[in-house]
Amino acid sequence: MSRKKHYYRRKRRKRTVPVLLALVVLILGIAGYGNGQADSISSALNTILTAASDLASGAEIQTAYAPSDVTEDLTVHFLDIGQGDCTLLTQGEHAMLIDAGDNDQGTKVQSYLEYLGISSLDYLVLTHPDADHIGGADVVIYKFDCNTILMPERKTDTRTYDDVIQAMKSKDYTAIHPEVGDHYAFGESSFTILSPARNYEDSNDCSIVLRLTHGSNTFLFTGDAEEEAESDMLASGMDLSADVLKVGHHGSHTSTSDAFLDAVSPTYAVISCETGNSYGHPHAETLNKLRAAGVQMFRTDDQGTITVTSDDSTLTWNTSPSDDWVSGSGKTK
């Protein structure tokens, strides 16, 4: 398991041109050129002498091929919205929301987006129709422009689900039902749909699972996908590896199978849950797996809203990893 990422920021080394060596080579090669090339040699020599002067003064010379194509940082916000899921991704003018918490969390999500100056969403991803994931989505849809809404092709006969559908109808929105392998651009990042592969009996397994790449950093967002959906993802042969894993189903033992965790091989994991929740999330089995694998873990029930920023190679967290490995059943509000 790679441990190249750290929660503190380190300065990246810039590549420098071996100026003095190049200068020596150029001078020695002058004898072999004719008079017609004197001007180009003189120009090259002046360039190298200038670089040598900069290097001597302590300046770092960066080669033309060193800069990354990624110029804007990506920040992932794992919102503390109680027993539910809500993750916001921002990069420059781009924003994507994955789930929106329970019915009583819509206004809180709205306030957080407005605080960040967000007025529209490139994507609203509603992983599956359970209330603790889509309950606040109707508020989000009414208050913000949503360019693309992704939902699984799974319906439920609930007031919460109907509220979301009515909100979409009021703004003439139509949801896209993504398929495994679909690829989407998000700012200077991109993401691929890994699940659901089919219509599962359990709505949790119908969760949209997506893997997002920003430079050399990768994130896996799993909704409430459980072992059956995980098994299908493993069988697909698609790349599941990720630096950051949003742990499935709030840390329930029904998700994060041994084989799935091994395939993802995360450096970090984030668990979204509420202190003293009635489900006992996160379960001891899941925490034990993460700890045994050496994964650095964050949890919203202890640490509140958690953010991680990617500059395309380094991950910077707003807090240190949690050292609390107590299951939800051992906690009280």
WOCOR-V978003 format. One record per residue. PSI is psi in radians with two decimals (none if undefined). OMEGA is omega in whole degrees, -180 to 180 (* if undefined). D_CENTER is the distance of its C-alpha to the mean C-alpha in Angstrom with 2 decimals. Layout:
BEGIN
[[PSI	OMEGA	D_CENTER] [PSI	OMEGA	D_CENTER]]
END
This chain:
BEGIN
[[2.28	-178	18.68] [2.50	176	17.31] [0.62	-175	17.33] [-0.32	-178	16.66] [2.55	179	13.88] [2.72	-177	15.25] [-0.10	173	14.52] [2.68	-176	17.18] [2.34	174	17.18] [2.47	177	19.48] [2.34	177	21.11] [2.43	178	20.71] [2.39	177	24.10] [2.48	179	25.44] [2.41	-180	27.62] [2.64	179	31.27] [2.29	177	34.18] [1.38	-168	37.09] [-0.86	-174	39.39] [-0.71	178	42.62] [-0.75	179	42.57] [-0.67	180	42.02] [-0.80	179	44.87] [-0.81	-179	47.23] [-0.72	-178	46.48] [-0.77	-179	47.04] [-0.76	-180	50.34] [-0.52	-178	51.65] [-0.19	-176	50.84] [-0.65	-178	52.72] [-0.46	-177	56.03] [-0.03	-178	54.99] [2.65	176	54.31] [3.05	-178	56.94] [-0.48	-178	57.85] [-0.27	-179	55.98] [0.14	-176	52.63] [-0.69	-177	53.53] [-0.77	-179	51.60] [-0.63	178	48.26] [-0.72	179	48.79] [-0.73	179	49.62] [-0.78	179	46.48] [-0.67	-180	44.28] [-0.71	179	46.20] [-0.70	179	45.64] [-0.78	-178	41.88] [-0.66	178	41.80] [-0.66	177	44.14] [-0.75	178	41.89] [-0.68	179	38.87] [-0.66	178	41.07] [-0.73	179	42.05] [-0.72	-179	38.45] [-0.71	180	37.64] [-0.52	-179	40.76] [-0.04	178	39.79] [-0.04	180	36.49] [2.61	178	34.26] [2.25	-180	31.43] [2.14	-178	31.79] [2.27	-179	28.65] [2.82	-175	29.30] [-0.45	-176	28.63] [-0.03	-175	26.14] [-0.71	-176	24.05] [2.50	178	21.85] [2.74	174	18.41] [-0.32	-180	17.85] [2.13	-177	14.76] [-0.27	-178	16.33] [2.38	178	13.99] [2.59	173	11.44] [2.27	176	7.99] [2.28	178	7.79] [2.17	-178	5.82] [2.01	175	9.00] [1.74	-171	9.91] [2.46	173	13.38] [1.69	-178	16.50] [0.64	177	18.29] [-2.53	-178	20.49] [1.45	-178	20.57] [-2.99	180	17.88] [2.43	171	14.27] [2.05	-179	12.68] [2.25	180	9.15] [2.33	175	9.17] [2.28	180	7.09] [2.46	175	9.73] [1.89	-176	10.91] [-2.17	-180	14.69] [0.02	-175	16.36] [2.52	179	13.52] [2.47	177	11.97] [2.34	179	10.44] [2.21	176	11.23] [1.88	-177	10.55] [2.91	-173	13.89] [0.43	176	16.30] [-2.99	-177	18.01] [3.14	-174	21.70] [-0.59	-177	24.63] [0.14	-176	25.39] [-0.05	-176	21.94] [-0.80	-179	21.96] [-0.62	178	23.71] [-0.74	178	21.47] [-0.76	178	18.36] [-0.82	-178	20.56] [-0.67	-179	21.63] [-0.75	179	18.21] [-0.74	-180	17.33] [-0.64	178	20.84] [-0.61	179	20.65] [0.02	179	17.88] [0.40	-179	20.14] [2.26	178	18.20] [-0.28	180	20.75] [2.76	180	19.00] [2.29	172	15.86] [-0.75	-179	14.97] [2.44	165	13.71] [1.96	-178	14.52] [2.01	178	13.33] [1.77	-166	15.77] [-0.70	178	15.01] [2.88	-167	18.66] [0.27	176	21.72] [2.52	-173	22.04] [-0.61	-176	22.95] [0.01	176	20.46] [-0.55	-177	17.64] [0.00	-174	19.59] [-0.67	-179	22.28] [0.05	-174	21.14] [-0.55	180	20.17] [-0.69	177	23.73] [-0.79	-180	23.71] [-0.75	-178	20.54] [-0.72	179	22.17] [-0.65	-171	25.44] [-0.36	-175	24.20] [2.56	173	21.63] [2.33	-179	21.85] [1.92	-176	19.42] [-0.72	-179	19.50] [2.24	176	18.08] [2.17	178	17.96] [2.22	178	16.69] [2.61	174	18.51] [2.79	179	19.91] [1.14	-177	23.62] [2.15	-179	24.58] [2.69	174	26.87] [2.64	-179	28.25] [1.19	-180	31.46] [2.73	178	30.24] [-0.66	-180	30.76] [-0.83	180	27.07] [-0.74	-180	26.18] [-0.63	178	29.15] [-0.69	179	28.15] [-0.78	-180	24.90] [-0.73	180	26.94] [-0.65	177	29.57] [-0.72	178	27.17] [-0.74	180	25.90] [-0.63	-179	29.54] [-0.41	-180	30.52] [0.25	177	28.33] [0.70	177	29.04] [2.52	174	25.50] [2.24	-178	25.12] [2.56	172	22.11] [2.34	176	20.88] [1.69	-174	20.79] [2.71	178	18.44] [2.73	179	19.61] [2.28	-179	18.21] [-0.24	178	17.51] [2.47	-175	17.00] [2.35	-178	14.91] [2.51	175	13.65] [2.47	176	13.17] [1.76	-175	11.06] [-2.22	177	12.61] [0.20	176	12.37] [3.07	174	9.24] [2.72	178	9.87] [2.69	-178	9.10] [2.43	179	11.73] [2.21	-180	13.27] [-0.33	-176	14.33] [2.71	11	16.33] [2.52	179	18.79] [-0.33	-178	21.38] [3.14	179	24.27] [1.81	-177	25.60] [2.75	177	25.58] [-0.72	180	28.10] [2.20	-178	25.64] [-0.49	179	23.41] [-0.70	-179	20.61] [-0.24	177	20.55] [0.04	-178	20.30] [2.42	170	16.72] [2.19	176	14.41] [2.27	-179	11.89] [2.56	178	9.30] [2.08	-176	7.63] [2.41	-180	5.57] [2.28	174	7.15] [1.81	-173	7.75] [-2.18	178	11.13] [0.08	-180	11.46] [2.47	-178	8.06] [2.56	-178	6.23] [2.46	178	3.92] [2.08	-179	6.52] [2.13	-165	7.34] [-0.06	-176	11.11] [-2.30	177	13.07] [0.39	-178	16.45] [2.33	-178	16.99] [-2.94	-169	19.82] [-0.58	-180	21.69] [-0.80	177	23.34] [-0.65	177	20.22] [-0.71	180	18.74] [-0.71	178	22.06] [-0.65	177	21.84] [-0.71	178	18.43] [-0.71	-179	20.04] [-0.40	-178	23.13] [-0.40	-178	21.44] [0.06	179	20.89] [2.74	-180	17.48] [2.05	180	15.06] [-0.10	-174	13.12] [2.53	-180	12.30] [2.54	174	9.03] [-0.65	-178	8.86] [2.19	177	6.95] [2.13	168	8.42] [1.87	-170	8.66] [2.35	-177	12.38] [2.50	172	14.32] [0.77	172	17.07] [0.42	180	16.80] [0.30	179	17.88] [2.63	178	20.84] [-0.20	179	22.91] [-0.15	178	22.77] [3.09	177	19.23] [1.04	175	17.77] [2.82	-180	20.85] [-0.79	-178	21.92] [-0.67	-180	21.49] [-0.79	179	17.97] [-0.67	179	16.88] [-0.67	-180	18.83] [-0.66	180	17.19] [-0.73	178	13.59] [0.99	-176	14.99] [2.67	169	12.15] [-0.62	-178	12.93] [2.67	175	11.28] [2.50	179	11.23] [2.27	179	10.96] [2.20	178	13.81] [2.03	-179	14.55] [3.03	-178	18.34] [2.47	177	21.54] [2.27	177	24.18] [0.40	-180	27.13] [2.67	-173	25.73] [-0.20	-179	28.30] [-0.17	-177	26.25] [0.32	178	26.06] [2.46	-5	22.25] [2.57	-179	20.87] [2.64	-178	23.56] [-0.64	-179	25.17] [-0.75	-179	24.69] [-0.77	179	20.89] [-0.72	-180	21.04] [-0.68	178	23.66] [-0.80	-179	21.65] [-0.75	-178	18.70] [-0.75	-180	21.33] [-0.52	-180	23.38] [-0.04	179	20.54] [0.38	-179	19.99] [2.38	175	16.44] [2.19	-167	15.73] [2.47	174	15.13] [2.59	180	14.27] [2.33	-175	15.79] [-0.43	-179	16.26] [-0.47	179	19.91] [-0.64	-167	20.81] [0.01	-179	18.53] [-2.72	179	17.90] [2.30	-176	14.88] [2.34	177	12.32] [2.59	174	10.22] [2.32	-178	8.44] [2.32	179	8.96] [2.24	174	8.51] [0.23	178	11.81] [-0.25	177	11.08] [-0.43	-178	12.70] [2.47	177	12.60] [2.23	-179	10.35] [2.12	-177	12.29] [2.71	179	12.37] [-0.06	-180	14.76] [2.83	177	16.62] [2.74	177	17.77] [2.65	179	16.81] [2.52	172	19.06] [0.32	-180	22.33] [1.81	-179	23.15] [0.39	178	23.38] [2.31	-179	25.64] [2.86	-179	24.94] [-0.49	-180	24.87] [-0.31	180	28.45] [0.14	-177	29.61] [2.62	176	28.38] [2.70	-180	30.16] [none	*	29.36]]
END
